[in-house]
């Protein structure tokens, strides 16, 4: 075959074949948080994921990805073995150390802060841009924005009850200001009972909760959907505290899903659940993902 024919075939390859090989498909990404993993799948970038944490189990396809350990203390050797082009982290107690390792190894990385609603909006933009899925990121952004606006227009400021969002019983941790839960409560027509603590997730005593006297309590003490024994445990915790308005008026709700723990593509659904809990007279009762203690 002549040299001219080789050149001709080479040119044909780049004109007709090379353009269909998109640069973003060559990306090898590792996600170090369940929320990041969900976002990447929702951005139609699941095929780029070569590694996720041991806690990344949604969507179901995430369970098929290589595991690199926890999001606070991932296995750096495992990360290196997967030859990632990009590692995406969330801010936590181990982030600084992990980034130091990655930077030393010259592995590109970025941190996304999705622990507030505004942070989630920014995460959609940042991740979408980094993985070449900006249009899909805009779609997630718009869906969340529309859900928020649709909920907000259905109640007045005078209708806001005091809401307590409980994260654990022993010790008793609750969601304070400048948190994802705080934003969700406000968007859905409530006022967070925790004000001025100076901590995002302060620890309280039972007596402290009694003094707050919340009108609605949302109990999300379990990361996953609680089983029958766990639901019984939650009921037994609150039933003796009849001097709390929420308990006395049967306004204690158990969250029966992990949606509350993972900001991301399922946040619109979580907002609708919380709106029904806080204002059932407006949004109707929701019984699939929450249970009202009676």
Secondary structure as UniProt FT lines:
FT   HELIX           3..12
FT   HELIX           13..17
FT   HELIX           18..20
FT   HELIX           23..26
FT   STRAND          29..31
FT   HELIX           34..42
FT   TURN            43..44
FT   HELIX           46..48
FT   STRAND          49..52
FT   TURN            54..55
FT   HELIX           60..64
FT   HELIX           76..81
FT   TURN            82..83
FT   STRAND          86..90
FT   TURN            93..94
FT   HELIX           95..104
FT   TURN            105..106
FT   STRAND          109..112
FT   HELIX           117..130
FT   TURN            131..132
FT   HELIX           134..152
FT   TURN            153..154
FT   HELIX           157..159
FT   STRAND          161..168
FT   TURN            169..171
FT   STRAND          172..174
FT   HELIX           180..187
FT   TURN            188..189
FT   STRAND          190..192
FT   TURN            200..201
FT   STRAND          203..204
FT   HELIX           206..212
FT   STRAND          216..219
FT   HELIX           228..239
FT   TURN            242..243
FT   HELIX           245..248
FT   TURN            249..250
FT   STRAND          252..255
FT   HELIX           259..261
FT   TURN            265..266
FT   HELIX           267..278
FT   HELIX           280..283
FT   STRAND          290..292
//
